Amino acid sequence: MPVSIDQPVSDFQAQATSGQQVQLSALKGQQVVLYFYPKDSTPGCTTEGQGFRDQYPAFQKANTVVFGVSRDGLKSHENFKCKQEFPFELISDKDEALCQLFDVIKLKKLYGKEYMGIDRSTFLIDKDGVLRQEWRGVKVPGHVEAVLAAAQALNQR
């Protein structure tokens, strides 16, 4: 069942870069940002990742960990993370378990061809594992700042 605002997010485990196994329940006490993006090393995804990278110290001050999520494999993620010097981990969701949980796979169109792909989306989970905010159909400019402001406000509660 997909997530919904003000409801607890089902615990999940996922493989991430740096050999990490990410488990939501292990992150209790911290806020979590999951940003889903279509593909490593593409222009929009690179710009969005750089935004989270550049604002990462402010997220840390707001007691918030950030994870990028896509269907790319760990090798692709490691290259992308290294090249862009991301201080956060990237989760590989090849089996689309997280994509299904957060309902981000949508019918998309590129050059007239239809395909199922990730709809750029971001989710803010509070320190108790409850989904507090979501952004769907994200446009990159200004997005990271909006997520950061929401994380800072939530951390003040």
C-alpha positions as CSV (number, residue, x, y, z in Angstrom):
1,M,0.0,0.0,0.0
2,P,1.5,3.4,-1.0
3,V,2.4,5.9,1.6
4,S,0.2,8.8,2.7
5,I,0.7,12.1,4.5
6,D,0.6,11.9,8.4
7,Q,0.8,8.1,8.3
8,P,3.8,5.9,9.4
9,V,5.9,4.7,6.5
10,S,6.4,0.9,6.4
11,D,9.8,-0.1,7.5
12,F,12.1,-1.0,4.5
13,Q,15.6,-2.1,3.8
14,A,17.6,-1.1,0.8
15,Q,21.1,-1.4,-0.6
16,A,23.0,1.9,-0.9
17,T,26.4,3.2,-1.9
18,S,29.4,2.8,0.4
19,G,28.2,-0.7,1.1
20,Q,25.4,0.5,3.3
21,Q,22.2,-1.2,4.1
22,V,19.6,1.5,4.8
23,Q,16.7,0.6,7.1
24,L,14.1,3.2,8.0
25,S,13.6,1.9,11.6
26,A,17.3,2.3,12.2
27,L,17.0,6.0,11.4
28,K,14.4,6.7,14.1
29,G,15.3,10.0,15.9
30,Q,16.4,11.6,12.6
31,Q,14.3,13.1,9.9
32,V,14.7,11.5,6.5
33,V,14.5,12.9,3.0
34,L,14.1,10.5,0.2
35,Y,14.4,12.1,-3.2
36,F,13.5,9.9,-6.2
37,Y,15.1,10.7,-9.5
38,P,14.9,9.1,-13.0
39,K,18.6,8.4,-13.9
40,D,22.2,8.9,-12.7
41,S,24.3,11.4,-14.5
42,T,21.5,13.0,-16.5
43,P,21.3,16.9,-16.5
44,G,18.3,17.3,-14.3
45,C,19.3,14.6,-11.9
46,T,22.8,16.0,-11.6
47,T,21.5,19.5,-10.9
48,E,19.1,18.2,-8.3
49,G,21.8,16.1,-6.6
50,Q,24.2,19.1,-6.6
51,G,21.5,21.1,-4.9
52,F,21.2,18.5,-2.1
53,R,25.0,18.3,-1.9
54,D,25.4,22.1,-1.6
55,Q,22.7,22.3,1.1
56,Y,23.7,19.1,3.0
57,P,25.3,20.9,6.0
58,A,22.0,22.8,6.5
59,F,20.1,19.5,6.3
60,Q,22.5,18.0,8.9
61,K,21.9,21.0,11.2
62,A,18.1,20.2,10.9
63,N,18.7,16.6,12.1
64,T,17.9,15.3,8.6
65,V,19.6,12.6,6.5
66,V,19.2,12.7,2.7
67,F,19.1,9.7,0.3
68,G,18.8,9.8,-3.4
69,V,16.8,6.9,-4.9
70,S,16.7,5.5,-8.5
71,R,16.5,2.2,-10.3
72,D,20.2,2.5,-11.3
73,G,22.6,-0.2,-10.0
74,L,25.1,0.4,-7.2
75,K,28.1,0.6,-9.7
76,S,26.4,3.5,-11.5
77,H,25.4,5.1,-8.2
78,E,29.0,4.8,-6.9
79,N,30.3,6.5,-10.1
80,F,27.7,9.3,-9.9
81,K,28.2,9.9,-6.2
82,C,32.0,10.0,-6.6
83,K,32.0,12.3,-9.6
84,Q,29.6,14.7,-8.0
85,E,31.1,14.4,-4.5
86,F,27.8,13.7,-2.9
87,P,28.1,13.6,0.9
88,F,25.0,11.4,1.1
89,E,24.2,7.9,0.0
90,L,22.3,6.8,-3.1
91,I,19.9,3.9,-2.8
92,S,19.6,1.3,-5.6
93,D,16.0,0.3,-6.1
94,K,16.4,-2.1,-9.1
95,D,13.4,-4.3,-7.9
96,E,11.3,-1.1,-7.6
97,A,10.2,-2.0,-4.0
98,L,10.7,1.6,-2.8
99,C,9.3,3.0,-6.0
100,Q,6.1,1.0,-5.4
101,L,5.9,1.9,-1.7
102,F,6.1,5.6,-2.6
103,D,4.1,5.2,-5.8
104,V,6.6,7.1,-8.1
105,I,6.5,4.9,-11.2
106,K,4.4,6.8,-13.8
107,L,3.7,6.6,-17.5
108,K,6.1,9.1,-19.2
109,K,6.7,10.3,-22.7
110,L,9.9,11.1,-24.4
111,Y,10.1,12.0,-28.1
112,G,6.7,10.5,-28.6
113,K,7.6,7.2,-27.0
114,E,5.8,6.1,-23.9
115,Y,7.5,4.2,-21.1
116,M,7.2,3.6,-17.3
117,G,9.7,5.8,-15.4
118,I,10.3,7.5,-12.1
119,D,8.3,10.7,-11.5
120,R,10.8,13.0,-9.8
121,S,9.4,13.1,-6.2
122,T,10.7,13.9,-2.7
123,F,9.4,12.7,0.7
124,L,10.1,14.1,4.1
125,I,9.7,11.6,7.0
126,D,9.8,12.8,10.6
127,K,11.9,11.4,13.4
128,D,9.2,8.9,14.3
129,G,8.9,7.5,10.8
130,V,5.8,9.4,9.8
131,L,5.5,10.9,6.3
132,R,5.0,14.7,6.8
133,Q,5.4,16.1,3.4
134,E,5.7,15.0,-0.3
135,W,6.5,16.8,-3.5
136,R,5.5,15.0,-6.7
137,G,6.2,16.0,-10.3
138,V,9.1,18.0,-9.1
139,K,10.7,20.8,-11.1
140,V,14.4,21.1,-10.1
141,P,14.8,24.9,-9.7
142,G,14.1,26.0,-6.1
143,H,13.1,22.5,-5.0
144,V,16.0,21.7,-2.7
145,E,15.4,25.0,-0.9
146,A,11.7,24.1,-0.4
147,V,12.6,20.7,1.0
148,L,15.2,22.3,3.3
149,A,12.7,24.9,4.6
150,A,10.2,22.1,5.4
151,A,12.9,20.0,7.1
152,Q,14.0,23.0,9.2
153,A,10.4,23.8,10.2
154,L,9.6,20.2,11.1
155,N,12.8,20.0,13.2
156,Q,11.5,23.0,15.2
157,R,8.4,21.1,16.3
